[in-house]
């Protein structure tokens, strides 16, 4: 009987640890960037995200800023995901297993068991693995990536939240939005699970809602300065004539 009571006690402790929901503050201080810096793209996804990422990366051309990705996936499968994405993309895709300087025309995917954080040092962006507790019940966490992107890049970033269950990414995306970054959520119709995008939309962290098939082109628009950031209003695409007039 004593053994059963001890087992029950241990199970209760484990249950509380699993249910505990940590805020990004628990692993990374909030320090929003207010400087003008190079462009940076960050993407967060969960359930259905492996297929969504594959469709997006398969359509991306070269000529893009660096991209950093968090996909909720077990460590056992993250390397194979990276290999699959890389095989179908024109840009080079890597798993983040050590501190790495980010390069244009490259994407960097979090290891399946650690957070990934972006920093800016000497005008260069870096992605680093971070071993810490789960945030928003996940490791890697989209909130941690987005918080770090806001600290390193701020208004210069493009943040995209894709299909997934729960609300991971909501906090970090709102911080990016409030700091002037351009934020996009995948629409309900094209999501496998409309959880993470819905939560971000509900708290007012999203400037544009797009079907999956339009997200790759929007990344290209951002890279080539064809997105007009209109604050909280519906964003607009600049026409080629408008772009030429502004540059004259």
Secondary structure, 3 states (H helix, E strand, C coil): CHHHHHHHHHHHHHHHHHHCCCCHHHCCCCCCCCCCCCCEEEEEECCCHHHHHHHHHHHCCCCCCCEEEEECCCHHHHHHHHHHHHHCCCCEEEEECCCEECCCCEEEEECCCCEEEEEEECCEEEEEEECCCCECCECCCHHHHHHHHHHHCHHHEEEEECCECCCCCHHHHHHHHHCCCEEEEECHHHCCCECHHHHHHHCCCCCEEECHHHHHHHHHHHHCCCEECCCCCCCEECCHHHHHHHHC
